[in-house]
């Protein structure tokens, strides 16, 4: 019974994933979380070094010259974001 329930839930999550990813892209276009991260790191005088972006939605942090960013996502649609199952 639990196995069947888990299977149904997994199917529902997979079916909803494209809509979630699309909404995330729209959200970051309206409010740049990357801009907030960069501003915060600058205020902390910490805008340098390595950065791991888990669940990357866009490539904005990859373009920050002061950071050596590795962007990963479980199912990325962007070729600059590494597909990696991090669970």
C-alpha positions as CSV (number, residue, x, y, z in Angstrom):
1,X,0.0,0.0,0.0
2,X,2.8,2.5,0.9
3,X,4.7,1.5,-2.2
4,X,1.7,2.3,-4.4
5,X,1.1,5.6,-2.6
6,X,4.8,6.6,-3.1
7,X,4.5,5.6,-6.8
8,X,1.5,7.8,-7.3
9,X,3.1,10.8,-5.5
10,X,6.3,10.4,-7.5
11,X,4.2,10.4,-10.7
12,X,2.3,13.6,-9.6
13,X,5.6,15.3,-8.8
14,X,7.2,14.4,-12.2
15,X,4.0,15.6,-14.0
16,X,4.2,19.0,-12.2
17,X,7.9,19.5,-12.7
18,X,7.7,21.4,-16.1
19,X,5.2,23.9,-14.7
20,X,7.3,24.4,-11.6
21,X,10.5,25.0,-13.7
22,X,8.7,27.4,-15.9
23,X,7.3,29.3,-12.9
24,X,10.8,29.5,-11.4
25,X,12.2,31.0,-14.6
26,X,9.5,33.6,-14.7
27,X,10.0,34.3,-11.0
28,X,13.7,34.9,-11.4
29,X,13.0,37.2,-14.3
30,X,10.8,39.4,-12.1
31,X,13.0,39.2,-9.0
32,X,16.7,38.4,-9.5
33,X,17.8,36.2,-6.7
34,X,21.2,36.2,-8.2
35,X,21.4,40.0,-8.0
36,X,20.5,39.7,-4.3
37,X,23.2,37.0,-3.7
38,X,25.8,39.2,-5.4
39,X,24.8,42.3,-3.5
40,X,24.9,40.4,-0.2
41,X,28.3,38.9,-0.9
42,X,29.6,42.3,-1.8
43,X,28.3,43.8,1.5
44,X,30.0,40.9,3.3
45,X,33.2,41.6,1.3
46,X,33.0,37.9,0.2
47,X,32.4,38.2,-3.5
48,X,35.2,35.8,-4.6
49,X,36.0,32.1,-4.7
50,X,33.9,29.1,-5.5
51,X,30.2,28.9,-5.6
52,X,27.9,25.8,-5.9
53,X,24.4,26.6,-7.1
54,X,22.2,23.6,-6.4
55,X,18.9,23.5,-8.3
56,X,20.1,26.2,-10.7
57,X,17.3,27.9,-12.6
58,X,19.3,30.3,-14.7
59,X,23.0,31.0,-15.5
60,X,23.3,34.5,-13.9
61,X,25.8,33.4,-11.3
62,X,27.9,31.6,-14.0
63,X,28.5,35.0,-15.5
64,X,29.9,36.7,-12.4
65,X,33.6,37.0,-13.0
66,X,34.5,37.1,-9.4
67,X,32.9,33.7,-8.7
68,X,33.9,30.2,-9.9
69,X,30.4,28.9,-10.1
70,X,29.3,25.3,-10.7
71,X,25.6,25.3,-11.4
72,X,23.7,21.9,-11.1
73,X,20.2,20.8,-11.4
74,X,18.5,17.4,-11.4
75,X,16.9,18.0,-14.8
76,X,18.3,21.1,-16.3
77,X,17.0,22.4,-19.7
78,X,20.0,24.8,-20.0
79,X,23.2,23.3,-21.5
80,X,25.3,25.5,-19.2
81,X,23.8,23.9,-16.1
82,X,25.1,20.5,-15.3
83,X,22.6,17.7,-15.0
84,X,23.3,16.0,-11.7
85,X,21.0,14.0,-9.4
86,X,22.2,15.5,-6.1
87,X,19.8,13.4,-3.9
